[in-house]
């Protein structure tokens, strides 16, 4: 019995640090590795996960999903016709869903840029097909071609949607598109070139789930089983 009590106490401590208040968090991460950029190394092709143009992290928060798009290697957002004239594209044709709380940063530092999000629309991103939602500059002149905004992080919330719904691909299986201005250190893209990069359904990992109370109960159940077997062997 003493061994079982020690194991239970250890489980409680471990879960207490991992999940304060037994909260459960579900999050998915996609890597932007497919590209349609005018570069012989990546024209209509892909780069490795290690050389990803950036990542898209989705976190379920009640009935909403928080979205964080972070670009790598000095890449920055831009708006061109190849990206449908938007900074970021995804799929959301759900009635009552909307995009709120858009913020932009440069290496994590808040940077002012007026941006707007729309759902239940339709537009085409070069090479990646049609999408139904986007985030774009409120004033087009702030972000088109030669007026590349000095931002590499984009954060916003999509309301009344689940992870499964926002991770739905279009007809080609593509889920997210970012239109970017390639940084000087981006493998597979010469610095200064622009074009859309994408994450597709095949790149999504399993969800990262906080252990929460179910995880704690599972650990305690396993501990009890281990102790019973230990007694039988002894």
Residue pairs with C-beta under 8 A, 6 or more apart in sequence:
3 227
3 230
4 223
4 224
4 227
7 223
7 226
7 227
8 220
8 223
11 216
11 219
11 220
11 223
12 216
14 219
15 22
15 211
15 215
15 216
15 219
18 210
18 211
19 25
19 210
19 211
19 212
19 215
22 212
22 213
22 216
23 210
23 212
24 209
24 210
24 211
24 212
24 214
25 59
25 60
25 208
25 209
25 210
26 59
26 60
26 163
26 207
26 208
26 209
26 210
27 57
27 58
27 59
27 60
27 207
27 208
28 57
28 58
28 163
28 167
28 204
28 205
28 207
28 208
29 55
29 56
29 57
29 58
29 205
29 208
30 55
30 56
30 57
30 58
30 175
30 176
30 199
30 203
30 204
31 49
31 52
31 54
31 55
31 56
31 199
31 203
32 52
32 53
32 54
32 55
32 56
32 71
32 176
32 178
32 197
32 198
32 199
33 46
33 47
33 48
33 49
33 51
33 52
33 53
33 197
33 198
33 199
33 203
34 45
34 46
34 128
34 174
34 197
34 198
34 199
34 200
35 42
35 43
35 44
35 45
35 46
35 47
35 53
35 188
35 189
35 195
35 196
35 197
35 198
36 43
36 44
36 82
36 126
36 127
36 128
36 195
36 196
36 197
36 198
37 43
37 182
37 189
37 193
37 194
37 195
37 196
37 197
38 193
38 195
39 182
39 188
39 189
39 190
39 193
41 187
41 188
41 189
42 188
42 189
44 127
45 188
47 53
47 187
47 188
47 189
48 187
51 73
51 186
51 187
51 188
52 72
53 71
53 72
53 73
53 75
53 178
53 180
53 182
53 186
53 189
53 197
54 69
54 70
54 71
54 72
54 75
54 152
54 178
54 180
54 197
55 69
55 70
55 72
56 67
56 68
56 69
56 176
56 178
56 199
57 67
57 68
57 70
58 65
58 66
58 67
58 163
58 166
58 167
59 65
59 66
59 68
60 162
60 163
61 157
63 159
63 160
63 161
64 157
64 158
64 159
64 160
64 161
65 157
65 158
65 161
65 162
65 163
65 166
66 155
66 156
66 157
67 154
67 155
67 156
67 157
67 158
67 166
68 153
68 154
68 155
69 88
69 153
69 154
69 155
69 176
69 178
70 152
70 153
71 77
71 152
71 153
71 178
71 180
71 183
72 183
72 186
73 183
73 184
73 185
73 186
73 187
74 152
74 183
74 184
74 185
74 186
74 191
75 152
75 180
75 181
75 182
75 183
75 186
76 148
76 149
76 150
76 151
76 152
76 180
76 181
76 183
77 87
77 88
77 104
77 143
77 148
77 149
77 151
77 152
77 154
77 178
77 179
77 180
77 181
78 87
78 143
78 144
78 145
78 148
78 149
78 179
78 180
78 181
78 194
79 85
79 86
79 87
79 136
79 137
79 140
79 143
79 144
79 145
79 179
80 144
80 145
80 179
80 194
80 195
80 196
81 126
82 125
82 126
82 127
82 179
82 194
82 195
82 196
83 89
83 125
83 126
83 177
83 178
83 179
83 195
83 196
84 123
84 124
84 125
84 131
84 134
84 177
84 179
84 196
85 123
85 136
85 140
85 144
86 123
86 125
86 134
86 135
86 136
86 179
87 115
87 134
87 135
87 136
87 137
87 143
87 149
87 154
87 178
87 179
88 134
88 135
88 154
88 176
88 177
88 178
88 179
89 123
89 125
89 128
89 131
89 133
89 134
89 176
89 177
89 178
89 179
89 196
90 131
90 133
90 134
90 166
90 175
90 176
90 177
91 131
91 132
91 133
91 166
91 168
91 169
91 170
91 175
92 119
92 120
92 132
92 133
92 158
92 161
92 165
92 166
93 119
93 120
93 132
93 133
94 119
94 120
94 160
94 161
94 165
95 120
96 159
96 160
97 119
97 120
97 158
97 159
97 160
97 161
98 117
98 119
98 158
98 159
98 160
99 116
99 117
99 118
99 119
99 133
99 135
99 156
99 157
99 158
99 159
100 117
100 156
100 157
100 159
101 155
101 156
101 157
102 115
102 116
102 117
102 135
102 154
102 155
102 156
103 110
103 154
103 155
103 156
104 110
104 111
104 112
104 113
104 115
104 149
104 151
104 153
104 154
104 155
105 111
105 151
105 152
105 153
105 155
106 150
106 151
106 152
106 153
107 152
107 153
108 153
111 149
111 150
111 151
113 137
113 142
113 143
113 149
113 151
114 137
114 138
114 139
114 142
115 135
115 136
115 137
115 138
115 154
116 135
116 136
116 137
116 138
117 133
117 134
117 135
117 136
117 156
118 133
118 134
118 136
119 132
119 133
119 158
120 132
120 133
121 132
121 133
121 134
122 130
122 131
122 132
123 130
123 131
123 134
124 130
124 131
125 131
125 177
125 179
125 196
125 198
126 195
126 196
127 196
128 170
128 172
128 174
128 177
128 196
128 198
129 170
129 171
129 172
129 174
130 170
130 171
131 170
131 174
131 177
132 170
133 158
135 154
135 156
136 143
137 143
137 149
141 147
142 149
143 149
145 194
148 181
148 194
154 178
158 166
163 207
167 175
167 201
167 204
168 175
169 175
169 200
169 201
172 200
173 200
173 201
173 202
174 198
174 199
174 200
174 201
175 198
175 199
175 200
175 201
175 204
176 198
176 199
177 196
177 197
177 198
178 196
178 197
178 198
179 194
179 195
179 196
179 197
180 194
180 195
180 196
180 197
181 192
181 193
181 194
182 189
182 190
182 191
182 192
182 193
182 194
183 191
184 191
185 191
209 215
211 219
